[in-house]
């Protein structure tokens, strides 16, 4: 399927921003701040990247919503299993509050960026200007917070994944079995339709950036490469999935 200009630009924008924005979840500085609030330290590493403690992750990411229940956080995240999110948030609120962990998260994220990119990386002011322009053009309806998805990391059980796989197979979306399971041609077409619908929602931001989007890519792409090289973000994120 031929990719439209809107889809191509939207997907590249997401890919370029992903390691710069998503590094907050893997920042050792964030994890240290979380430990000071009573959470467990990083729960291990994946490809040299430090992974966050579960309750601290859900509470810190959901803290932008305020002091809300685990059910509200689960509803905003969407892609995660509520059975994992709700108890994690409830536990987190026995250790800290939303405003405190939000500040800890923000401070930790900025600290890692400064450590890896320097205090004022070249083009930072221009990037802020461009991203503010793009964000101002997007509506807020139905977007309580940005949700990302990459593979089997969202708290669903093996049985739930197996059940979903059976449903996808019954609809003709999957070929192969077990570890060899993969999207069929029909499945890839269906997935692409969802991706295109998502891309089209970025049209206002892309229009707001206009020709300046290439300048944005040129400034931010090396930042993401530096962050990944220093294990500040995963070697492959959701925007790298084929």
N, C-alpha and C positions, 0 to 999 in steps of 0.2 A: 504494500500500500504506500503510495507516494505521500510524503509528509509535507504539510503546508508550511508556508513561511512562518505563520503564527506558532504552529507546533514546534518548529525547529528552534525558533528564538526563545519560546517559553521554556522548553526543555533545557536549552543551554544555560539560560538564566538560573534555573533551579540547580543545575549541576555545578555551576560556578559558585553560587552562594552557599551550597550545602556544607562544605567543610568549614567555612568561615563562621557560619551560624551554628551548625550542629556541634562544633567543638566544645560547646558549653557542657554537654553531657559527659564528656570524657576528660575534662580538665582536672588534672591532679590538684590544682589550687581549689577548685570547687569541692573536691572530695575531702580535702583537709578542712575546709570550712564546715562541711556537713558533719564530719567527725566531732568537731568542736561543739556542735549542737546536739550530740548524742547519738548520731547514726553510726552504722558500721562503716569501716573503710571500704575502699574499692574492692569489688568482689572478684577480682582477677583481671586477666588481660586477654585480648584477642588481637593477634598480630602485633603485639607490642603496645596496644592502646588500652589504657586503664578503663575498666567498666564501672559504672556507678552502682551504688547500693540501691536496691529496689525502692524501698519506702522514700528515701531521699530524692530519688529520681522523680517519682510520681508527684510528691509534694512540691518539690521545687519547680517543676515544669507547670504544675497546676496552680502554683501560687499567684500567677497573674490574674486568676479568676477571683482572688480574695480568699477569705476564710470560709470555704464552701465544703460541703460534704463530699465523701468519696464517690457517691453516686453522680454528683455534678461533674466531678473531674472525669469519671469514666465516660459520661455522656459526651464530654468535650473531646476526649481522646478518640473515642469511637473504635479505632482499630484494635485496641487492647481489650483483653477479656476483663469484664467488670469484676469477675470473681477474684482477680489478682489486684486490680486497681483499688477497689473499695477498702479492703482490709489494710492495704499498704498505706493509704491516705489516713485512715482512722488511727493507725499506729503512729504515723508521723505527727499528727496533731496532739499526741500525748507528749511529744518531745520538743516541739517548737510551734510557731505560728506562721501564717502565710507571709506576712511582711518580713519577718526575720530571715526566713529561708530564701525569700525572693532576693533580698539584698545580698545574702551569702552567695547565691547563684550568680548574680550580676557581677559582684566583685571578683569571683573566681574566674568567670569567663573573660573579663577584661584583663585579669592578671596573666592568663595563659596567652592571650593575643599579644600582650606587651612583651612577654618573654620570648615568643616565637617570631614576632614581626617588628618589634621595637615600639618605642613610645608613640611615634607619629610616622607610620609607614607612608611612603610617597603616594599621593593621590587620595588619602583618607578623607579630606574635606570634600573633594569632588565626588567620591563614592557616596558619602552621606547625602549630599545634595541630590544626586541622581536617584538614590533609593527612596528618599523622602518624596520626590516627585512621583515616582512609580507607585508608592504605597498610597499616596493621597488620591490616586485615580481609582483605587479598588474599593468596592462596597464592603460593608461589614456583615451584611445579612448572611446568617448561616455559618459564620466563621468565628466561633468563640476562641479558637486558637489554632495555630497551624499544626496539623497532624501528619506524621510521616510513617511510612511502613516499609520494613525490609525483612522479609522472610519470616522464620518461626521464632520471633523474639517478643511476642506480644502477650504471652501468658496463657494462650489456648492450650488445652490438653491434647495428648496424642489422639485420644478418641474423637475429640472435636475436629482435629485436622483430618483424621481418617474419614469421618462422616462428610466433611466438606469435599474431600477428594472424590468420594463416591458420587456426590451430587454433580460435581463438575464433569466426571466421567460419563454419567448418565445423560448429560446434556451435550456430549460430544466435544467437550472442551479440553479433555486430556487424552493423551496416548501413552502407552507404556505402563509398566507396573513398578511399584516400590521406588527404589532409588533412580530408576530409569524413567519415571513419570515426567512428562513434559507437555507443554501446551500444544494442542493440535493446531492445524491451520485455522479451524473454526474458532478455537480458543484464542489464538493470537489476534484474529480479526475482532473478536468481542472485546479483548483487552485494549486493543488500539482505539476502539470507539470510546471507551472510558477515558483513555489518555487524551484523545482529541477534545472531548468535552471539557476536561480539566484545563487543557491548553487554552481553549477559547475563553475561559474565565479570566485568563491573564491578559486578554487583549487590551483592556483599558491601561494597564501598567505599561505594556509594550508600546502602545500609542503615545503615552506620556513621555517615554524615553526617546522615542524616535531614533534618529541616526546616532544618538549619543550612547546607545546600548553597546556598540562595539568598543567605545572608550571604556565603559564600565567593565566589559569582559577583559579588556587588556590590563586593567589595574588589578582586578580581583583574582583573576586566574592564578597568577604567581603566588598570591597569599595562600590560596587553598593548597597549592603544591607544597609550599613550605610547611604548612600545618600538618599535612599528611606525612611528609618526610620526617617530621619530628614526633610522629605518633600522637599528634593531638586530635586526630580524627581517623576513622576507619579507612582502610585502603580502598574499600568500595562501599558506597552508601546507596540509598534507595534510588537515586537518580542514575546510578551506574548499572542498574539491572537491565538486561536486554529483553 
